[in-house]
Amino acid sequence: MLTFTLRRLLSIPPLVLVVSLLTFLLLKAAPGDFYSQQEADPARSLTEVLRQKESSGLLVRLSQTQLEEFGEFRDDGSMWSFRDDGEKVPTILRDGIVVRGRSASRSLLNFQIESTKYQCDDEGVVYRKVGPIESFFSWFSNAASGDFGRSYKFNRPVFGIIAERLWNTLILSIAALLIAYGLGIPLGIFAAVKPNSLVDHSAGILAFIGLSIPTVFSALLAVLFATYTGWFPIGDMRSLDYDLFGFWGKLGDRLHHLFLPAIVLGTAAMAGYMRQARGNMIEALGQDYVRTARAKGVSHNSVLFKHAFRNAVNPLVTLFGYSLASLLSGSLLVEIVMNWPGLGRLVFEAISAKDEPLVLASVLISTLLLVFGNLVADLLLALVDPRVRLS
């Protein structure tokens, strides 16, 4: 088992690298970036916007010596060049005539020489756009040391933002997982023990409803139910007067807010686990070792839980790692519809705003959760099934 664990742990860094690189390239392939709308806004100072991009690592300021090395180049139908006259900013020439930085920036806001792209601000300062590969490995080397950068949108360290939201999502996902396993497996076992009974048919109808109704529709129905009955709060994870409560009051308030989102998120998963448990249990009850145990006079409960259930539960343990990952990804729509302040809603807001550091860090954390969830599932399977030899 130790060999297997070490082998899986060593496979994590290349997997994370590939996933992060693909995510980064997809973000770069999308038109524009977080600062595009600000650059197009005439009320914003272009110099200020480009300096923000420089501090974010998207641009690199060029010296006057580097600009003189450009020589003459054609852009916007004119011939441009830069000259060092000993001033703080270079002198810009258009068709041999000196022009002011503000006038030049209108034409040279985005210009290209060979395959390299540049930008010029209102003061005549020229920046080189950092290439996608260079930018990615710069970000990844910092992320490997624990520095995920600063969010463009929130202007805060990315790690702190994700830590706040990730905890909220984990609370919701774990609650949904407890509902799914706590109700799905017992119902599946009862339905398998008494096939074609009222319990079996009721469980089948419940599974059909849970698998047929989309999660987003269930979330909308839950919001509608909470609105008309007033029994549950709508949105957020605590009340406005939360700080006035004692310990048990705060705990009750959190659980009150958690109940509906956890039910919505856990219902679809519960239906799947119930069907899986029923099918596995029916198959296990039909095996020869179960008939042999009954022929020896073993009690009914011992046959069910010591012989059949221990073999039927193995596929459900294997699904545990995938369950955690699917709940984390499936919570996105629930968090948006039910206004739960979790990681899924944060990622959606970051993608909409093209906040690259926040999106990359969120994908990196989600990938690590998936990998470690699968590792835990494999180790649990080895514990419950002595036939498995992972080493």
N, C-alpha and C positions, 0 to 999 in steps of 0.2 A: 504493500500500500504506500509505503514511503517513496518508492521509486516512481509509482504512478503520480503521486502528488507533486513531486519535484518536476516530473516531466510536464505536467499541466501548468505548473507555475512558470516554467521556463518558456512556455508557448505564449504567455500573456503579452510580453513586450512587443514581439513582432505583430501580433494580432491588433493590439492597440495602435501601433504605428500605421498599419494599413488602413484601419477604419478611420483614424483621424485624418490621414492624407486624402482619402476619398471624400470625406465630408468637407474638407478644406477646399478641394478642387471644385466640388459642386457649388459651394458658396461663391467661389471666384468666377465660375461660369455664368452665374446670374448677372444680369445687367445692373450696373450701378453699385453703390455701396452705402453705408450708413450716412456718409457725408454728401452724397450726390444732391439731395434736396436742399441742403444748406448752401452748397455752392451755387445752386440756381436761384437762391433767394436774394433779391437785390438789397434787402434790408440787412443782410448779414455781411460782415467784413470778410472778404475773401482771404485776406492775410491771416485773420484769426482762425478761419476754418482750416487753412493749410497748415498752420502751426499745430492745431489739434491733431491733424492727420500725422504730422511729423512726430509728435509725442506718442502717438499710438503705434508707431513703427511702420506706417503705410508709406511714408515718404522719407527721403534722405536729402538734406540740403546740400547743394553743390557750391563749391568755392568759385571765385572769379577766374582762377587759373583753369579750372575744369571747363568753365563756360567758354573761355577763349579758344580752347582746343576744339570746340565744335566747328569753328570756321563759319562759313556761310551755309545756310540750309534753307530749303523752301518749305513754307507752310502758309496756308490761307492765301495762296496766290502771290505771295511776296517773298523776297529774300531777306532773311534775318541773320543777325550776328550779334555777338556780345563783345564788349571792350572794357578793359580795366583801366579806369582813369584815376585810381587812387581813392575812390569814394567807398562808402560802406556797401553800396549795392552796385552792380555792374551797369554800364551804359548799354542801352539796347538800341540797335540800329535796324531800321526797316527800309530796305532799298537804299541803304547808305545814309539815311536821315535819322537823326536821334529822335526817339519817341519816349514819352513818359511811361513809367511802369504801369500806371492805371490803364492807359490806352493800349499798351502792349498785352496786358493780361487778358483783355477781351478776345484777342486772337490766339494768344499762347496759353490759354487756360489749360488746354490739353493738346500738346503737340508731341510729335514722335520723330526721332532720328534713328534711322535704320530700324531695329526691333525694340528699342528702348523708348519708354513713354515718360514724358515730363509734364510738369505744371508750373505756371508762373503766377505769382500773387500780385497784388496792387502796388507793392513797393519794388517790383522788379526782381524779387528773390525767386530763384528757380530751384525746383525740387525734382528728384528722380523718383519715379514710382518703383517701389520694391516689387520684384517679381514674385509670383505665387510660390515657387519652390523655396526661394530664399526666405520669404516671409514665413512659410510653414515651419521650416527647420529652426528658424529663430524662435518661433512660438513653442515648438515641441521641446527644444533644449531648455527653455525657461520652465515649461510645464513639468518636465522631468525632475526639476529641482523644487517643485511646489509652487511656482509662480505662474498662475494662469492669466496674468495680465489684468487690465482694468476694463470694465464694461463701457462701451461707447455710450449706451443709453443712460445708464444709472451713474456713470462716473464714479464707480466704486470697485474695489477688488472683486474679481469674479468669484474667487473661492468663498468669500463671506456670503455673497448672494446665494450661491448654490447650496452652501451648508444650511442656510435658513430654510430654503424651499425643499431640499432633499429630505430633511427630517419630516416635514409635513406630508410629503408623498409616501415616505416609508410607513408612517402611521396609518395612512389610508390604505395602502397596499396590504400591510400585515393584518389589519382589521378585516379587509375583504377576503384575505387568504384564510383566516380563521373561520369566517362564515362559510366559505366555499368548502373547505375540508370538514369543518365541524358538522355541517348539514348534509353535504353531498355524499360522503362515505357511509354514514349510518343509513341514510335513505336508500342508497344503492344496495347495501347488504340486506336490509329488510325486504326490498323488492326482489332480490335474488333468492332469498330463503322461501318466499311465498310467491312464486311466479303466477301470473294471470289472476292475482287476487286484487282486491280493491286498493291495497297499498301499492302494488306494482303498477296498476293502471294510473293511479293518482301521481305516482312518481314519474311515469312516462309523460303525462300531460304537463307536469311542472317542468320537466326537462325540455319538452317541445317548446313551451313558452319562453323559457330562459334562453334557448339557442336561437329562437326565431326573431325575437324583438331586439333590434339594434341597441347598443348601450346608450347612444345619444338620445334615442327616443325614450328609453327607460328613465334617463336623467330628466328629460323634459316632463314626463309624467310625474316624477317625484317632486319636481319644483311646483307643478300645478297642484299636486296633492297638498304640499306644505302651504301653498298660498291660500287655498280655500279652507283648509281645516285650522290652520294656525298652530298645529301641534308641534311643528319642527321649524327651526330657523332656516332662512334662505340665504346661503352664501356665508363665506368666511368660516373660521374655525373657533371663534369665541365671540361672546357678546360685548357690547360697548361698555357695560359696567362690570366687566370681568375682574378688574383689579380690586373691586370692592368685596369680592367673595372670599371666603375662607378656603382652606385646602380642599375639603370635600365639595364645596360649592364650585370651585374651579374645575375639579375633576368631572363633576356632573355636567357642567356647562360644555366642556370639551366633548364628552361622550354624546351629549345631546346634538351638537353640531356634526359629529362624526357619523351618527347612525344612518341617515339617509344616503350619503355618498357611498358608505361602505356596503350597504344593502344593494345599491344599484351596481356597483363594481363587482361584488361577489356573486350576484345572481347568475350571470352568464357562465362564470367559471364553475359554480356549483352544479349547474346542469351538466356540464361536460364531465366532471368528476363522478357525478352520480351514475351516469351511463357507463363510464369506464369501470367503476366499482361493481356495478350490477353484472356487466359482461364477464369480468374477471372472476367474480364469485361464482357465477353459474358454471363457468368452465372448470373452476377448482372443485366444485361440489360433484362434478361428474367424473373425477379422476379415480383411478383404482385405489390409491392409498386412502381416500375418504371412505370408499365402500369397505375396505379392509378394516379401518378403524371402527366403523359402525358394526361390522360383523363380530369384532372382538368385544363389543359391549361398551365402547367408550361413550360417555355422555354426549348429548346433543350439543351443549355449549362448548365442550372440549373439541368436538369435531369441527364446529364452526370457527372458533377463534384460535385454536392451537394448530389445526391442520390446514383448513381451507383458507382462512383469512390471511395467514402469514405468507402464503404463496400468492394470493390475489393482490396483496398490497404492494408487491414489488414494482409493477408498472406505475403505480401512483407515486411512489417515492421517486422514481426516475423523472416523472413530470414536475417535481417540485421546483427544480431550477428554472425550467421553462415557464412555470407558473409565475414566479417572481418577476421575470422579465416581461411577460405578457401583461401582468397587472400594472407594471410601471409604465409600459407604453399605452395600455388601454385606459389608464387614468387621465390621459390628455383631454379627451372629450368630456369626461365627467368633471374634471377640474374647471374646464372652461364654462360648461353649462351651469354647474352648481357653484361657481365662484369660489372654488377651493384653492387657497394660495399654495400650490405645490409646484414641483419641478416641471410637470407637463405644461402648465399654463405659462411658466417662465420661458420654456423653450419656444413655445408658440409666439410669445411676444418678442423674443430675441430674433427668431427667424423673420418675422414681419418687419422688424426694425433693421435687419441685416447686421445685428450685433455679433460679429464673427467670434471674438474671444468667448462670449457667453455661450454661443451655440457649440463651439468646439469643446469647451470644458464640460458642458452638459452631456454631449455625445460620449465623451471619454468616460465620465462617471457611469453612464448607463451601460456602456460596454463592460466596464469592470464588474458591475453588479451582475450582469448576465453570465460572465465567465465564472465568477465566484459562486453564483447560484448553481450553475451546472456542476462545479467541483463539489459543493456541499451535497448535491443530490447523489452523485456517484459514491461519495464516502458513506452517506446514509444507507445506500443500497447495499454496500459491503457489510454494514453492521447488521442489517435485518436479514440478509441472505448469505449464510456461510458458504454457499457454493461459489460465490463470486470471488475470484482471486485477481484483484486489480494489479498486483505487483507482477 
